[in-house]
Amino acid sequence: QFYRFVIFPGKWIKVWYDRLALLALLDRTEDIKENVFAVLLVVLVSLLGFLTLNQGFCKDIWVLLFCLVMASCQYSLLK
């Protein structure tokens, strides 16, 4: 059994998940204000991360950890 996942109006793809598992996986937000706010926060996180790394506050392994934290923040905001 498959679910029709709508990409655009009139365009869909077959996904081999049930509807509830697919919605839990993707968790799409329909509100445009919330989406725009999340994108603005992602841009703010990336700019602040760039400034922090550019100033040289983090060195060695801490740069990797800082980048992982920034990536997880951006993923959480966009999901």
N, CA, C and O of each residue as an XYZ file, in Angstrom:
316
protein
N       0.837     -1.177      0.000
C       0.000      0.000      0.000
C       0.884      1.242      0.000
O       1.906      1.281      0.685
N       0.498      2.242     -0.756
C       1.282      3.455     -0.832
C       0.405      4.666     -0.558
O      -0.823      4.583     -0.561
N       1.060      5.776     -0.326
C       0.388      7.040     -0.073
C       0.785      8.024     -1.155
O       1.952      8.083     -1.543
N      -0.165      8.792     -1.644
C       0.129      9.836     -2.629
C       0.607     11.081     -1.892
O      -0.177     11.751     -1.221
N       1.875     11.385     -2.017
C       2.453     12.568     -1.393
C       2.424     13.708     -2.410
O       3.086     13.642     -3.446
N       1.654     14.750     -2.107
C       1.463     15.859     -3.037
C       2.660     16.799     -2.944
O       2.950     17.340     -1.877
N       3.352     16.990     -4.065
C       4.481     17.915     -4.132
C       3.973     19.290     -4.538
O       4.209     20.276     -3.840
N       3.283     19.354     -5.653
C       2.633     20.552     -6.161
C       1.196     20.179     -6.479
O       0.884     18.996     -6.608
N       0.312     21.163     -6.607
C      -1.063     20.818     -7.019
C      -1.056     20.101     -8.371
O      -0.570     20.635     -9.368
N      -1.589     18.912     -8.385
C      -1.623     18.113     -9.599
C      -0.398     17.227     -9.791
O      -0.379     16.403    -10.706
N       0.622     17.375     -8.955
C       1.855     16.566     -9.065
C       2.067     15.831     -7.758
O       2.123     16.454     -6.698
N       2.184     14.519     -7.820
C       2.378     13.719     -6.620
C       3.320     12.573     -6.926
O       3.571     12.240     -8.084
N       3.846     11.967     -5.842
C       4.700     10.792     -5.967
C       4.165      9.705     -5.036
O       3.481      9.984     -4.051
N       4.496      8.460     -5.375
C       4.108      7.326     -4.527
C       5.135      7.149     -3.416
O       6.337      7.101     -3.677
N       4.663      7.053     -2.186
C       5.528      6.826     -1.039
C       5.024      5.577     -0.338
O       3.830      5.447     -0.065
N       5.932      4.663     -0.048
C       5.548      3.381      0.549
C       5.525      3.453      2.064
O       6.109      2.606      2.740
N       4.857      4.453      2.593
C       4.584      4.607      4.019
C       3.082      4.738      4.177
O       2.372      5.049      3.220
N       2.602      4.500      5.386
C       1.225      4.869      5.615
C       1.162      6.374      5.911
O       2.190      6.992      6.187
N       0.009      6.943      5.857
C      -0.150      8.393      5.938
C       0.345      8.952      7.264
O       0.993      9.999      7.273
N       0.070      8.301      8.368
C       0.469      8.818      9.682
C       1.983      8.777      9.879
O       2.560      9.706     10.444
N       2.622      7.716      9.422
C       4.085      7.640      9.544
C       4.762      8.686      8.669
O       5.775      9.266      9.060
N       4.210      8.923      7.500
C       4.770      9.929      6.608
C       4.606     11.332      7.189
O       5.540     12.131      7.135
N       3.451     11.639      7.735
C       3.239     12.956      8.328
C       4.114     13.158      9.564
O       4.587     14.267      9.812
N       4.330     12.103     10.336
C       5.220     12.211     11.493
C       6.666     12.403     11.050
O       7.435     13.091     11.722
N       7.037     11.806      9.934
C       8.397     11.943      9.421
C       8.659     13.344      8.890
O       9.705     13.924      9.181
N       7.740     13.893      8.125
C       7.954     15.182      7.484
C       7.460     16.363      8.323
O       8.125     17.397      8.374
N       6.315     16.228      8.974
C       5.756     17.258      9.848
C       5.728     18.614      9.145
O       6.359     19.569      9.600
N       5.008     18.691      8.057
C       4.951     19.922      7.270
C       4.107     20.972      7.971
O       3.078     20.663      8.570
N       4.555     22.214      7.887
C       3.832     23.343      8.455
C       3.171     24.110      7.315
O       3.825     24.450      6.329
N       1.899     24.378      7.447
C       1.154     25.064      6.399
C       1.168     26.581      6.568
O       0.932     27.305      5.601
N       1.440     27.077      7.776
C       1.373     28.507      8.053
C       2.580     29.225      7.459
O       3.721     28.894      7.783
N       2.334     30.206      6.592
C       3.421     30.896      5.900
C       4.222     31.769      6.857
O       5.431     31.915      6.681
N       3.580     32.350      7.863
C       4.292     33.202      8.822
C       5.319     32.400      9.610
O       6.444     32.851      9.825
N       4.924     31.223     10.031
C       5.837     30.369     10.795
C       7.009     29.898      9.937
O       8.139     29.811     10.418
N       6.740     29.597      8.675
C       7.816     29.178      7.774
C       8.805     30.298      7.512
O      10.015     30.071      7.518
N       8.303     31.511      7.282
C       9.188     32.655      7.039
C      10.006     32.956      8.285
O      11.198     33.247      8.187
N       9.387     32.891      9.448
C      10.095     33.138     10.704
C      11.185     32.091     10.930
O      12.279     32.428     11.384
N      10.901     30.837     10.620
C      11.903     29.774     10.771
C      13.081     29.984      9.831
O      14.229     29.769     10.221
N      12.812     30.403      8.597
C      13.895     30.656      7.649
C      14.736     31.843      8.118
O      15.962     31.812      8.003
N      14.100     32.876      8.639
C      14.849     34.020      9.179
C      15.724     33.610     10.363
O      16.853     34.084     10.493
N      15.214     32.742     11.216
C      16.016     32.252     12.338
C      17.195     31.407     11.853
O      18.281     31.473     12.430
N      16.993     30.626     10.815
C      18.090     29.824     10.257
C      19.180     30.736      9.701
O      20.368     30.486      9.900
N      18.771     31.785      9.008
C      19.747     32.739      8.473
C      20.480     33.431      9.617
O      21.691     33.639      9.535
N      19.775     33.785     10.668
C      20.404     34.414     11.832
C      21.405     33.474     12.501
O      22.491     33.907     12.889
N      21.057     32.206     12.640
C      21.979     31.225     13.221
C      23.235     31.101     12.369
O      24.346     31.043     12.896
N      23.059     31.059     11.062
C      24.234     30.912     10.195
C      25.110     32.164     10.232
O      26.336     32.054     10.231
N      24.505     33.349     10.265
C      25.303     34.574     10.344
C      26.056     34.686     11.665
O      27.231     35.052     11.686
N      25.382     34.372     12.758
C      26.056     34.415     14.053
C      27.141     33.341     14.152
O      28.188     33.569     14.757
N      26.895     32.186     13.565
C      27.918     31.142     13.539
C      29.119     31.559     12.721
O      30.259     31.298     13.105
N      28.869     32.213     11.581
C      29.964     32.706     10.758
C      30.792     33.739     11.521
O      32.022     33.695     11.491
N      30.128     34.658     12.197
C      30.854     35.676     12.950
C      31.654     35.067     14.099
O      32.773     35.494     14.382
N      31.076     34.079     14.751
C      31.776     33.416     15.853
C      33.012     32.677     15.353
O      34.082     32.772     15.954
N      32.865     31.944     14.253
C      34.012     31.209     13.704
C      35.050     32.161     13.111
O      36.249     31.886     13.168
N      34.600     33.264     12.550
C      35.511     34.229     11.953
C      36.351     34.949     13.015
O      37.493     35.323     12.746
N      35.806     35.144     14.198
C      36.525     35.802     15.287
C      37.543     34.872     15.936
O      38.449     35.337     16.627
N      37.410     33.583     15.727
C      38.378     32.629     16.256
C      38.132     32.224     17.694
O      39.066     31.846     18.401
N      36.883     32.298     18.136
C      36.570     31.897     19.512
C      36.734     30.394     19.711
O      37.086     29.948     20.803
N      36.484     29.623     18.676
C      36.578     28.166     18.768
C      37.845     27.693     18.059
O      38.208     28.205     17.000
N      38.505     26.715     18.657
C      39.715     26.149     18.071
C      39.661     24.626     18.178
O      38.987     24.072     19.045
N      40.381     23.970     17.283
C      40.558     22.515     17.264
C      39.226     21.776     17.180
O      38.430     22.031     16.276
N      38.982     20.862     18.118
C      37.792     20.009     18.071
C      36.524     20.803     18.360
O      35.427     20.382     17.991
N      36.669     21.947     19.016
C      35.503     22.754     19.369
C      34.848     23.353     18.128
O      33.650     23.635     18.142
N      35.607     23.549     17.066
C      35.035     24.034     15.809
C      34.070     22.998     15.247
O      32.973     23.335     14.801
N      34.484     21.740     15.273
C      33.623     20.667     14.795
C      32.353     20.572     15.635
O      31.254     20.460     15.092
N      32.500     20.615     16.942
C      31.326     20.532     17.820
C      30.406     21.729     17.619
O      29.184     21.579     17.610
N      30.978     22.902     17.461
C      30.174     24.099     17.230
C      29.404     23.988     15.915
O      28.232     24.359     15.847
N      30.055     23.483     14.879
C      29.382     23.308     13.595
C      28.279     22.253     13.675
O      27.237     22.405     13.037
N      28.490     21.204     14.438
C      27.445     20.194     14.624
C      26.239     20.765     15.352
O      25.099     20.451     15.007
N      26.478     21.597     16.353
C      25.370     22.228     17.084
C      24.612     23.186     16.169
O      23.382     23.228     16.182
N      25.362     23.956     15.373
C      24.692     24.866     14.435
C      23.862     24.095     13.409
O      22.741     24.494     13.093
N      24.401     23.006     12.893
C      23.664     22.205     11.902
C      22.427     21.589     12.520
O      21.387     21.535     11.864
N      22.496     21.128     13.745
C      21.320     20.546     14.391
C      20.258     21.615     14.668
O      19.061     21.345     14.569
N      20.699     22.829     15.014
C      19.744     23.929     15.207
C      19.038     24.268     13.900
O      17.823     24.465     13.879
N      19.796     24.335     12.816
C      19.189     24.662     11.528
C      18.251     23.558     11.064
O      17.188     23.841     10.511
N      18.631     22.309     11.282
C      17.765     21.195     10.902
C      16.457     21.229     11.699
O      15.376     21.030     11.146
N      16.573     21.485     13.004
C      15.371     21.540     13.834
C      14.457     22.687     13.428
O      13.235     22.540     13.416
N      15.051     23.826     13.096
C      14.226     24.959     12.679
C      13.529     24.699     11.346
O      12.364     25.058     11.177
N      14.224     24.087     10.411
C      13.619     23.860      9.110
C      12.669     22.685      9.084
O      11.773     22.642      8.242
N      12.837     21.735      9.979
C      11.931     20.593     10.020
C      10.608     21.046     10.568
O       9.684     20.243     10.693
